[in-house]
Amino acid sequence: MKSWQIVRLVAGLFILLSLAMAIPGSPLFLSQWWLAFTAFVGLNLLQSALTGWCLMETIVRKLGAQSGC
């Protein structure tokens, strides 16, 4: 997988997991404060779209993932 694919995969998993932990009635429910983590991931995605730089992608590349389209 390319670095951008890993970033999207991790972001999607973080969003789904944090929503599952924030929604009452979910078997994984812990607290509604997990919605703050969902917002954090969304803000990071917005920031990376506007600036073209993503810290997570930098980290994934340093761990050995290929960059590129």
N, CA and C atoms as an extended XYZ file, in Angstrom:
207
Properties=species:S:1:pos:R:3:atomname:S:1:resname:S:1:resid:I:1 pbc="F F F"
N         0.839       -1.185        0.000 N   MET     1
C         0.000        0.000        0.000 CA  MET     1
C         0.886        1.251        0.000 C   MET     1
N         0.398        2.257       -0.651 N   LYS     2
C         1.083        3.550       -0.673 CA  LYS     2
C         0.781        4.296        0.629 C   LYS     2
N         1.609        5.291        0.944 N   SER     3
C         1.452        6.017        2.210 CA  SER     3
C         0.092        6.718        2.306 C   SER     3
N        -0.373        7.295        1.193 N   TRP     4
C        -1.658        7.995        1.246 CA  TRP     4
C        -2.816        7.022        1.484 C   TRP     4
N        -2.685        5.791        0.995 N   GLN     5
C        -3.728        4.794        1.222 CA  GLN     5
C        -3.763        4.371        2.689 C   GLN     5
N        -2.604        4.238        3.291 N   ILE     6
C        -2.530        3.869        4.707 CA  ILE     6
C        -3.130        4.975        5.564 C   ILE     6
N        -2.824        6.228        5.229 N   VAL     7
C        -3.370        7.361        5.982 CA  VAL     7
C        -4.896        7.364        5.911 C   VAL     7
N        -5.441        7.156        4.743 N   ARG     8
C        -6.905        7.134        4.593 CA  ARG     8
C        -7.518        5.958        5.340 C   ARG     8
N        -6.854        4.814        5.297 N   LEU     9
C        -7.342        3.636        6.013 CA  LEU     9
C        -7.365        3.889        7.518 C   LEU     9
N        -6.278        4.423        8.044 N   VAL    10
C        -6.186        4.692        9.485 CA  VAL    10
C        -7.200        5.756        9.894 C   VAL    10
N        -7.334        6.816        9.106 N   ALA    11
C        -8.302        7.872        9.422 CA  ALA    11
C        -9.727        7.315        9.445 C   ALA    11
N       -10.067        6.500        8.463 N   GLY    12
C       -11.401        5.897        8.427 CA  GLY    12
C       -11.653        4.990        9.616 C   GLY    12
N       -10.652        4.188        9.979 N   LEU    13
C       -10.795        3.308       11.142 CA  LEU    13
C       -10.940        4.110       12.427 C   LEU    13
N       -10.120        5.175       12.573 N   PHE    14
C       -10.224        6.022       13.766 CA  PHE    14
C       -11.612        6.657       13.876 C   PHE    14
N       -12.142        7.141       12.775 N   ILE    15
C       -13.455        7.784       12.801 CA  ILE    15
C       -14.537        6.780       13.173 C   ILE    15
N       -14.538        5.623       12.537 N   LEU    16
C       -15.564        4.620       12.833 CA  LEU    16
C       -15.459        4.108       14.265 C   LEU    16
N       -14.255        3.866       14.742 N   LEU    17
C       -14.064        3.375       16.100 CA  LEU    17
C       -14.469        4.423       17.132 C   LEU    17
N       -14.076        5.677       16.906 N   SER    18
C       -14.436        6.716       17.873 CA  SER    18
C       -15.948        6.975       17.871 C   SER    18
N       -16.593        6.856       16.728 N   LEU    19
C       -18.056        6.989       16.698 CA  LEU    19
C       -18.721        5.845       17.460 C   LEU    19
N       -18.189        4.631       17.281 N   ALA    20
C       -18.752        3.488       17.999 CA  ALA    20
C       -18.597        3.650       19.506 C   ALA    20
N       -17.522        4.292       19.933 N   MET    21
C       -17.303        4.491       21.368 CA  MET    21
C       -18.052        5.695       21.917 C   MET    21
N       -18.622        6.542       21.027 N   ALA    22
C       -19.297        7.756       21.467 CA  ALA    22
C       -20.814        7.687       21.384 C   ALA    22
N       -21.356        6.733       20.644 N   ILE    23
C       -22.802        6.685       20.431 CA  ILE    23
C       -23.458        5.798       21.485 C   ILE    23
N       -24.343        6.373       22.300 N   PRO    24
C       -25.047        5.551       23.292 CA  PRO    24
C       -25.824        4.432       22.589 C   PRO    24
N       -25.806        3.276       23.166 N   GLY    25
C       -26.476        2.130       22.574 CA  GLY    25
C       -25.521        1.233       21.816 C   GLY    25
N       -24.343        1.744       21.513 N   SER    26
C       -23.333        0.934       20.847 CA  SER    26
C       -22.715       -0.030       21.854 C   SER    26
N       -22.392       -1.246       21.437 N   PRO    27
C       -21.759       -2.177       22.379 CA  PRO    27
C       -20.375       -1.710       22.822 C   PRO    27
N       -19.770       -0.771       22.107 N   LEU    28
C       -18.454       -0.250       22.464 CA  LEU    28
C       -18.528        1.096       23.188 C   LEU    28
N       -19.744        1.565       23.505 N   PHE    29
C       -19.920        2.895       24.086 CA  PHE    29
C       -19.109        3.071       25.364 C   PHE    29
N       -18.357        4.167       25.411 N   LEU    30
C       -17.613        4.541       26.611 CA  LEU    30
C       -18.028        5.914       27.109 C   LEU    30
N       -17.962        6.903       26.218 N   SER    31
C       -18.288        8.271       26.579 CA  SER    31
C       -18.545        9.073       25.311 C   SER    31
N       -19.393       10.076       25.424 N   GLN    32
C       -19.644       10.932       24.264 CA  GLN    32
C       -18.455       11.835       23.963 C   GLN    32
N       -17.496       11.903       24.853 N   TRP    33
C       -16.291       12.694       24.625 CA  TRP    33
C       -15.444       12.128       23.498 C   TRP    33
N       -15.699       10.885       23.078 N   TRP    34
C       -14.976       10.331       21.934 CA  TRP    34
C       -15.302       11.070       20.644 C   TRP    34
N       -16.405       11.833       20.644 N   LEU    35
C       -16.724       12.656       19.475 CA  LEU    35
C       -15.668       13.730       19.263 C   LEU    35
N       -14.994       14.138       20.329 N   ALA    36
C       -13.906       15.110       20.197 CA  ALA    36
C       -12.762       14.512       19.379 C   ALA    36
N       -12.493       13.233       19.551 N   PHE    37
C       -11.464       12.569       18.753 CA  PHE    37
C       -11.888       12.494       17.294 C   PHE    37
N       -13.164       12.233       17.054 N   THR    38
C       -13.686       12.217       15.693 CA  THR    38
C       -13.470       13.573       15.039 C   THR    38
N       -13.772       14.648       15.782 N   ALA    39
C       -13.571       16.002       15.264 CA  ALA    39
C       -12.086       16.279       15.007 C   ALA    39
N       -11.214       15.797       15.879 N   PHE    40
C        -9.774       15.975       15.709 CA  PHE    40
C        -9.289       15.334       14.412 C   PHE    40
N        -9.736       14.127       14.137 N   VAL    41
C        -9.344       13.447       12.898 CA  VAL    41
C        -9.876       14.218       11.693 C   VAL    41
N       -11.115       14.670       11.765 N   GLY    42
C       -11.696       15.449       10.669 CA  GLY    42
C       -10.953       16.747       10.423 C   GLY    42
N       -10.559       17.434       11.495 N   LEU    43
C        -9.797       18.679       11.343 CA  LEU    43
C        -8.423       18.417       10.727 C   LEU    43
N        -7.803       17.319       11.092 N   ASN    44
C        -6.516       16.975       10.495 CA  ASN    44
C        -6.655       16.667        9.008 C   ASN    44
N        -7.730       15.990        8.628 N   LEU    45
C        -7.971       15.724        7.213 CA  LEU    45
C        -8.196       17.032        6.445 C   LEU    45
N        -8.945       17.954        7.046 N   LEU    46
C        -9.192       19.260        6.424 CA  LEU    46
C        -7.884       20.032        6.276 C   LEU    46
N        -7.081       20.051        7.330 N   GLN    47
C        -5.795       20.752        7.296 CA  GLN    47
C        -4.886       20.174        6.224 C   GLN    47
N        -4.831       18.863        6.109 N   SER    48
C        -3.951       18.256        5.105 CA  SER    48
C        -4.441       18.543        3.685 C   SER    48
N        -5.748       18.645        3.509 N   ALA    49
C        -6.284       18.967        2.183 CA  ALA    49
C        -5.937       20.402        1.783 C   ALA    49
N        -5.918       21.309        2.751 N   LEU    50
C        -5.653       22.715        2.451 CA  LEU    50
C        -4.163       23.026        2.322 C   LEU    50
N        -3.322       22.315        3.070 N   THR    51
C        -1.892       22.631        3.074 CA  THR    51
C        -1.056       21.660        2.247 C   THR    51
N        -1.578       20.463        1.989 N   GLY    52
C        -0.820       19.461        1.260 CA  GLY    52
C         0.168       18.710        2.125 C   GLY    52
N         0.133       18.913        3.437 N   TRP    53
C         1.050       18.234        4.350 CA  TRP    53
C         0.251       17.499        5.420 C   TRP    53
N         0.666       16.277        5.717 N   CYS    54
C        -0.014       15.460        6.714 CA  CYS    54
C         1.043       14.783        7.587 C   CYS    54
N         1.001       15.026        8.891 N   LEU    55
C         1.966       14.436        9.808 CA  LEU    55
C         1.903       12.918        9.771 C   LEU    55
N         0.696       12.367        9.722 N   MET    56
C         0.545       10.911        9.699 CA  MET    56
C         1.238       10.311        8.473 C   MET    56
N         1.123       10.971        7.338 N   GLU    57
C         1.771       10.460        6.127 CA  GLU    57
C         3.291       10.527        6.250 C   GLU    57
N         3.800       11.574        6.869 N   THR    58
C         5.237       11.679        7.112 CA  THR    58
C         5.719       10.530        7.988 C   THR    58
N         4.966       10.223        9.022 N   ILE    59
C         5.323        9.129        9.927 CA  ILE    59
C         5.276        7.790        9.196 C   ILE    59
N         4.226        7.574        8.405 N   VAL    60
C         4.077        6.313        7.671 CA  VAL    60
C         5.209        6.134        6.670 C   VAL    60
N         5.632        7.223        6.025 N   ARG    61
C         6.751        7.138        5.078 CA  ARG    61
C         8.053        6.772        5.795 C   ARG    61
N         8.260        7.356        6.976 N   LYS    62
C         9.469        7.034        7.742 CA  LYS    62
C         9.470        5.597        8.221 C   LYS    62
N         8.282        5.004        8.347 N   LEU    63
C         8.177        3.599        8.735 CA  LEU    63
C         8.373        2.667        7.549 C   LEU    63
N         8.535        3.227        6.347 N   GLY    64
C         8.880        2.407        5.199 CA  GLY    64
C         7.849        2.301        4.102 C   GLY    64
N         6.705        2.960        4.216 N   ALA    65
C         5.698        2.890        3.150 CA  ALA    65
C         6.158        3.722        1.952 C   ALA    65
N         5.745        3.287        0.776 N   GLN    66
C         6.088        4.028       -0.450 CA  GLN    66
C         5.213        5.254       -0.580 C   GLN    66
N         5.792        6.329       -1.084 N   SER    67
C         5.000        7.509       -1.370 CA  SER    67
C         4.525        7.439       -2.818 C   SER    67
N         3.683        8.364       -3.188 N   GLY    68
C         3.234        8.418       -4.568 CA  GLY    68
C         1.764        8.133       -4.731 C   GLY    68
N         1.316        8.246       -5.988 N   CYS    69
C        -0.109        8.081       -6.290 CA  CYS    69
C        -0.484        6.669       -6.381 C   CYS    69
